[in-house]
Structures are given as structure tokens and as C-alpha cells.
Amino acid sequence: MKEPNNLQDGDILICRGKSELSEAIMLATKSNWSHTAQVQYVNGILCIVDAQKEGFFPRRFDMWDMEFKYTFEVYRAPKLDKYKYHEIITEMYGANYSFKMLIVGFIPKLLFGKDVKKKYGEDNKYVCGEATMRIIKMLGDNVLKPENYTPNDVREWCIKNNFELIKYD
């Protein structure tokens, strides 16, 4: 995909992947979405920051796109303190992916509609929806239990909270 030229810091990407894990997430969540990510410009370079198996850190858009080949929608907050956003997201760099949360924590949520138990979460380890919603919460929005958000839940939250759907070119 050609690099979109109208993405901004803080934009949220709601993604659909083609991998077996993405297919399993979409099946389990009964949605068309399997991943979330954030946009951050690093030294003027468009990067995507997301929770992947290697951890939470920025990747150049072209490298991220080549590796994961997601299709995605872009949501933009009505207002964003970009300085605070950069501070928050940069502090999260290096966090590990929470396989425990994905495998053990989400089973009751997906099968029985129960909240993810806090005990399944791990300090400084995240799944994608949780990382996205923790950033939004730290920016001051009212987010309860970030650990409970699937990619589709993040999308619905963005729509409900008047985030703008951005057409990218």
C-alpha cells in the first residue's frame, strides 16, 4: 500500500488482518476487526505503534504495512494534546505483548461475555486494544477497564465518542 499522506499523530487504526491469528480473533469476537494501532511521527517519519508479539514500539509505516498487510479504518480524536500523546506513547515503548491476557484473559470474555479479570493482566504487557485504550485513558478520556477492549470495542468506543472517520489517500 502507498503510504497515506493525511495521517496525524494520535490517529487510531482499527485493522483487519489476514493471518490465522487475525481470523481467530475476528471469529471469536464476531467482528471484522482483529487489531488496533496508533500513528506517531518519529523525527518526521510516519510510524505505526502497536502491540505485536515482539512488543510495543514504533515501526515505519512501509515496514509495518509490508509485514502485516492489514486493511484498516482510521479514527481521529476530536482534540488531542500532541505533546502529552508523545510523552505517553513513548513511555510505553518496550512493553511486551501479553500472551497470557490474549489466551487466558479473553476466553471468559469471548465465551461468556464476562469482564477480563485483572489478575490475567501483567504490568507493562498489553494486547493491542488494551494498549490503545490505556493511551486514550492517560490522555484524560473516561475509559473503564482498558483490559476489556477488543479491536471492535475500540472502534465502537471511537464512534460513540465522536472520533472522526478519516478517509486516507
Secondary structure as GFF3:
##gff-version 3
##sequence-region A 1 169
A	DSSP	beta_strand	12	16	.	.	.	ID=ss1
A	DSSP	alpha_helix	20	29	.	.	.	ID=ss2
A	DSSP	beta_strand	35	42	.	.	.	ID=ss3
A	DSSP	beta_strand	45	52	.	.	.	ID=ss4
A	DSSP	beta_strand	55	60	.	.	.	ID=ss5
A	DSSP	alpha_helix	61	68	.	.	.	ID=ss6
A	DSSP	beta_strand	71	76	.	.	.	ID=ss7
A	DSSP	alpha_helix	82	92	.	.	.	ID=ss8
A	DSSP	beta_strand	96	97	.	.	.	ID=ss9
A	DSSP	alpha_helix	99	100	.	.	.	ID=ss10
A	DSSP	pi_helix	101	105	.	.	.	ID=ss11
A	DSSP	alpha_helix	106	112	.	.	.	ID=ss12
A	DSSP	three_ten_helix	118	120	.	.	.	ID=ss13
A	DSSP	beta_strand	125	126	.	.	.	ID=ss14
A	DSSP	alpha_helix	128	138	.	.	.	ID=ss15
A	DSSP	three_ten_helix	146	148	.	.	.	ID=ss16
A	DSSP	alpha_helix	151	160	.	.	.	ID=ss17
A	DSSP	beta_strand	164	166	.	.	.	ID=ss18
###
